[in-house]
Amino acid sequence: MNPIAIIAHIGQYFLLLGRVFRKPEKSNVFWTRFFHEVNAIGIGSLGIVAIISIFMGAVITIQAAFGFESPWIPLYAVGLAARDSIILEFSPTIVSLILAGKVGSSIASELGNMRVSEQIDAIDVMGVNSASYLILPKIAASVFIFPFVVTISMFLGHIGGFVLGVAAGVVTPYEFIYGIQYEFRPYNVVYALIKTLFFGFIIPSVSAYHGYYTKGGSLEVGQSSTRAVVYSIIVLLLFNFLLTQLLLA
Amino acid sequence: MIEVRGLSKAFGEKVVLKDFNFTFEQGKSNLIIGESGTGKSVLIKCMVGLILPEQGQVLYHGKDFLTMSYEEQKEVRKQIGMLFQGSALFDSMTVEDNIMFPLTMFTNMTKGEKEARVQFCLDRVNLPQAAKLYPAELSGGMKKRVAIARAIAVKPRYLFCDEPNSGLDPKTSILIDELIKEITLEYDMTTLVITHDMNSVLEIGDKIAFLHKGNKEWEGTRKEILYAENEILSKFVYATKFLQHFRSKLQAEKDSLTKGD
């Protein structure tokens, strides 16, 4: 993609956001759609997030134990390493990348399908701001629910690390619990949740942009969906770097 | 009444509408006809602001839609009911919710009042039992009728129909045409129908404009169209075997009259 096209896309993205953040036509309609999206985006993602978090927590613990096979490193370092990996990077970033795939493709294909079947035109012709009606509840719901999902992921990651790590015999219950409590910095959780708020905005807005401006037919809807995931991930990783630099460096 | 003055639209090098002028009259079915790709749908989309034209005016009761502010445009749009080519029903909603949508967005009706209005609209389009169905459960003709019900739910002043008969069998097409005609008179609306179906033209065309390669080639009524002395229009009008047969009969009658003289 040439630089001019990239600039044009960024400009069009911000113009769309300008339309999205207009006052909703009716607040009760907005709140109904908001809770619907909270359910679809947040509650609907809990299953996959739970499974991934439990097993990734276990794998991180076992890998940490494998790496710390030195008599000079205390065994509680396994819990400590697992804790920091889960809180700093796995739960906020990796879970968000997974959600970019699940939620992003769903948003882009929903809006893309509505675009090609003229449903978005129908909303506009009625005098309803389609961008605000369709996209604003998705962004608001994501920003609201993502921190809860990531917090649950952090908790389940530790549970997975504890239960499966102990079951695998790589760490004792006492040492794991001592490790996750050792020199705990609450700011790490704050940092993770701040990142999550940004990711909660990036994923639905970038995906909605690709879906909203779909042109063509069902083939293009699929392509928009793929582009939505790819660009959401790229922007998410870029912001992950910038926010880490800003908040931790 | 809607007046279109000097409307032009091009996509890159390709000019699809050239200096289009037409007055869409209130209480009448105004038809835009022409072959596929002559700019009919572009015209309707320019008129409702879905596409921005290069130049021209679209006057809704004297006010230019294209120079209005966003909020003013929204007020005009609230008075527009539109029937899309593919019906454009919201597939995640039931028929009832589809028709209720504009009522929820623009009125302060209670749930009971909205349900009563939805049922009235469904009765009007002859689908009294369809409220709880989803669009995927409806036939093409039923979808069009639900779309008409949604369009008339807020009693609009203007009804825009983009190829209302596309993909329908002749019998259902006639039903849709009759419905459009009746509703136009009932609500005294300014109705604009885009079509290339000659049956519709002869059934409901109170005022007709023929578009060819972006130009308005001819303007008249359904009584005049069969006798119009325009070669391009004649080719379009008499494209079907049925109407070719009619023209042959017409010509034979004309010839016999000439001989009789």
Boltz contact constraints between the chains, C-beta under 6 A:
constraints:
  - contact:
      token1: [A, 25]
      token2: [B, 105]
      max_distance: 6.0
  - contact:
      token1: [A, 117]
      token2: [B, 86]
      max_distance: 6.0
  - contact:
      token1: [A, 118]
      token2: [B, 84]
      max_distance: 6.0
  - contact:
      token1: [A, 118]
      token2: [B, 86]
      max_distance: 6.0
  - contact:
      token1: [A, 118]
      token2: [B, 88]
      max_distance: 6.0
  - contact:
      token1: [A, 119]
      token2: [B, 88]
      max_distance: 6.0
  - contact:
      token1: [A, 119]
      token2: [B, 90]
      max_distance: 6.0
  - contact:
      token1: [A, 121]
      token2: [B, 50]
      max_distance: 6.0
  - contact:
      token1: [A, 122]
      token2: [B, 88]
      max_distance: 6.0
  - contact:
      token1: [A, 125]
      token2: [B, 48]
      max_distance: 6.0
  - contact:
      token1: [A, 125]
      token2: [B, 77]
      max_distance: 6.0
  - contact:
      token1: [A, 125]
      token2: [B, 80]
      max_distance: 6.0
  - contact:
      token1: [A, 125]
      token2: [B, 82]
      max_distance: 6.0
  - contact:
      token1: [A, 126]
      token2: [B, 102]
      max_distance: 6.0
  - contact:
      token1: [A, 127]
      token2: [B, 74]
      max_distance: 6.0
  - contact:
      token1: [A, 127]
      token2: [B, 77]
      max_distance: 6.0
  - contact:
      token1: [A, 127]
      token2: [B, 78]
      max_distance: 6.0
  - contact:
      token1: [A, 128]
      token2: [B, 105]
      max_distance: 6.0
